[in-house]
Amino acid sequence: RVTYGVMASGNAYRLGYIGANYEESRGELNRLASIDERAMATWVSGVGHLHQRGHWMREVADTVQVCQDNPAGGPYDFTCVPPLRISDGSAVASAVGLLDGVWVGESMAFMTSEGHVKAYNVDGTELWSSEVGKSRAGDLAAWGDSLLFLDGNRYGNEGMALVGLDPATGKELWRNSNIGGQAQVVIDDDSRDETGAPVLVRAQPTLQFATVDMASGKATWVDYGAPMVGSKIVRTPKVWLVNTNPTATNEGGYDPAQDKWLAIIPGQPNQLWPTVTAGYQDFEYTGGHLVGLNEDSITLLK
């Protein structure tokens, strides 16, 4: 039960597991001398409890971090353990009470188990602590030099708030309390509309996208009329493809024959490429190319 990873820097890592089953396993990260010398570890460090599926590694500044997808979550739903220094594997910040974290500039912000937010520099020095969260649930997102906090339980129907924070001080810049329930910030660097705005996603009760004005936090929602199927979003540079189905509700009774792929620009109501989306059961975007998939064929699309 071992996973290897080679970063863009050329550094190689091995992530192993100690434990009899998924629920009891704890992770152990090794920095390797090279991918060709996998038995030679430069250092070994424990990274706490990790589910054995859906994990990955990333390097930020002079640190390496292990992140883990949430198997039951939506798109880009993951948490990260506090980072380790690439040089010696030592922890940048204590893991006690810290949940998922994101890098913004040269500092890393974490949620705490109390629903607050704390930030540390790369040396592990605490920079600030904010009690911005009104609940014990939420999500952090880094967007360029901005820090976003989605306050509330994304799996509930209660109202959520999107909060803009000053990453240097933790000061609340604005708060949008009209997000509604079951929303999520799409947080990876490529997930933006043409203006560079971050995107909110709501899968239920119908698929909805919203782009966010970073100056005020205002979110403009567009409803696409049917629930989202699963958590997969296929993103080309401008157009996103999402599978919907009117029977894909939380009450069950799902009929796969009613699946319908939509090609959209987030935040815009028009549905694009109707002939393309009707002709394939699945899509992938890889190596700068969109691929259409059926049970017996793979088609390279322009």
PECOR-V469270 format. One record per backbone hydrogen bond with DSSP energy under -0.5 kcal/mol. NH is the residue of the N-H (numbers start at 0). CO is the residue of the C=O. E is the energy in kcal/mol with one decimal. If there is no record, write none. Layout:
nh co e
NH CO E
NH CO E
This chain:
nh co e
2 14 -2.4
4 12 -2.3
6 10 -2.7
9 6 -1.7
11 31 -0.5
12 4 -2.7
13 29 -2.3
14 2 -3.5
15 13 -0.6
15 27 -2.7
16 0 -0.8
17 25 -2.3
18 16 -0.5
24 20 -1.2
25 17 -1.8
26 47 -3.4
27 15 -2.1
28 44 -3.1
29 13 -2.8
30 42 -1.9
31 11 -2.6
31 29 -0.6
32 36 -0.6
32 39 -2.5
36 33 -0.8
39 36 -1.8
40 38 -0.7
41 30 -3.4
42 30 -1.0
44 28 -2.6
46 26 -2.1
47 26 -0.5
49 24 -1.0
55 66 -2.7
57 64 -2.2
59 62 -2.0
62 59 -2.1
63 83 -2.7
64 57 -2.8
66 55 -3.1
66 64 -0.5
67 78 -2.9
68 53 -4.9
69 76 -2.8
70 68 -0.8
72 69 -1.9
76 73 -1.4
77 75 -1.0
78 67 -2.0
80 65 -2.3
83 63 -3.0
84 89 -3.1
85 61 -2.4
88 84 -2.8
91 82 -2.6
97 94 -1.6
98 110 -3.1
101 108 -2.4
103 106 -2.7
106 103 -1.6
107 119 -2.9
108 101 -2.7
109 117 -3.4
110 99 -2.0
111 115 -2.1
112 96 -1.7
114 111 -2.1
116 129 -2.5
117 109 -2.5
118 127 -2.3
119 107 -2.4
120 124 -1.9
121 105 -0.6
123 120 -2.1
126 118 -3.3
127 118 -1.1
129 116 -3.3
138 149 -1.8
140 147 -2.5
142 145 -2.8
145 142 -2.1
146 164 -1.1
147 140 -3.4
148 162 -2.4
149 138 -3.2
150 148 -0.8
150 160 -3.1
151 136 -2.0
151 149 -0.6
153 151 -0.7
155 152 -1.5
159 179 -1.0
160 150 -2.0
161 175 -2.5
162 148 -2.8
162 160 -0.5
163 173 -2.2
164 146 -3.0
164 162 -0.5
165 170 -2.5
166 164 -0.7
168 165 -0.8
169 165 -3.7
172 163 -3.4
173 163 -1.1
175 161 -3.1
176 174 -0.7
178 159 -1.6
179 159 -0.7
181 152 -0.6
181 155 -1.3
183 200 -1.0
185 198 -3.0
186 184 -0.6
190 187 -1.9
191 189 -1.7
192 196 -1.5
195 192 -1.8
198 185 -0.6
199 209 -3.1
200 183 -2.5
201 207 -2.5
206 225 -3.2
207 201 -2.6
208 221 -1.9
209 199 -2.0
210 219 -1.2
211 197 -1.8
212 217 -2.6
213 211 -0.7
215 212 -0.8
216 212 -3.6
219 210 -2.0
220 218 -0.7
221 208 -2.6
223 206 -2.9
227 202 -2.0
228 242 -3.0
229 227 -0.6
231 228 -0.5
233 240 -2.7
234 232 -0.7
235 233 -0.6
235 238 -2.9
239 263 -3.4
240 233 -3.3
241 261 -2.3
242 231 -0.6
243 259 -2.7
244 226 -2.1
247 244 -1.9
248 246 -1.9
251 248 -1.4
255 253 -0.6
257 254 -2.1
258 255 -1.8
259 243 -2.8
261 241 -3.0
262 271 -0.6
263 239 -2.8
263 261 -0.6
264 269 -0.5
265 263 -0.6
267 264 -2.5
271 262 -3.8
276 272 -2.6
277 273 -1.5
278 274 -0.6
278 275 -1.1
279 276 -0.6
280 292 -1.9
281 292 -1.6
283 290 -2.0
285 288 -2.4
288 285 -1.7
289 300 -0.7
290 283 -3.3
291 298 -2.9
292 281 -3.0
293 296 -2.5
296 293 -0.8
298 291 -2.9
300 289 -2.9
300 298 -0.6
